[in-house]
Amino acid sequence: MTGIGFVLVTTFLASAVEAIEMVTIVVGVGVTRGWRATLVGTGAGFLVLAAVVVVFGLAPSAIPIGPLRLLVGALLLVFGLQWYRKGIVRVATRGLAGIQGEEAEEGAEWTGPGLDWTAFVLAFKGVLLEGLEVAFIVVTFGAGANQLGPAVIGGVGAVVVVGAIGAAAHPLVSRIPRSLLQLVVGTLLTSFGTFWAIEGLGVTWPAGDLAILGLLAVYSVTALTYMGIERTHALGFGSRRVA
C-alpha cells in the first residue's frame, strides 16, 4: 500500500508541473484570442493524445519528443514575441491606469469570420506536447514500480485538478485589461517557447523545468526596461517622435 501511495503522489506531483504549463497556455490564449477556437483546439489536442496513447500503448517513448518540442517551441516564440512586443508598446503608452476599466478598442484580438486558427493551433500543440509529457511520466513511474494503475490515476488526476483550478480562475484573468493581459501572455508564451525550442535542440536546462521561472524573470525585466524606454520617448525626452 505504501508503494502504491508513493507512485500515486509522485506521479501526481510530477504531472502537475506539466499540467500547469498546459493550463497556463490554454487560459492565456483563451482570454486573449477568444474561447471558441481555444476550446476546439484543446479538445482536438486531447483526442489526438488519446489516439496516440492507444496506438503506442505502453511505448510513448517511441515518439520523437525532441523534434516536437522544437516545433512547438518555435511556434510559441513566433506568436509569443508578437504579443510580447505589442503588449510592451500598449502598456507603456497607456500605463497601468487602464486596470480601472477596459478601453473601447480593447476588444478581442480575433474578430474575423470562421475559426481563429492561431488560437486553435496554440491550444492544440500546447495540450498535445504537455499531454505527451504526462504520458511519459505515467509510463516511467508506473512501469518502473510495476504500479501502472496508480500512476495513471495520479497523472489524470493532476490534469483534472489543475484544469479545474484554471477554469475557476479564468473569470478573474479575463478582467485584466487586454493590453496588460497581452503582455503577460506574450511573456509566458515566449518563455515556454524558448524553453521548449532549446530543449528540442538537445540542450538540457541546468534546473530542469525551474528554468522557466528564470526565463520569465529575464523577459519580465526586459519588458520593464523597454517600457521605460517607450515612456521616455512618449513624454518627449527621447530623440524619436511617437506617431
Summary of the structure (lengths in Angstrom):
residues: 243
radius of gyration: 19.8
end to end distance: 68.3
largest distance: 70.1
contacts: 809
relative contact order: 0.20
helix: 81%
strand: 0%
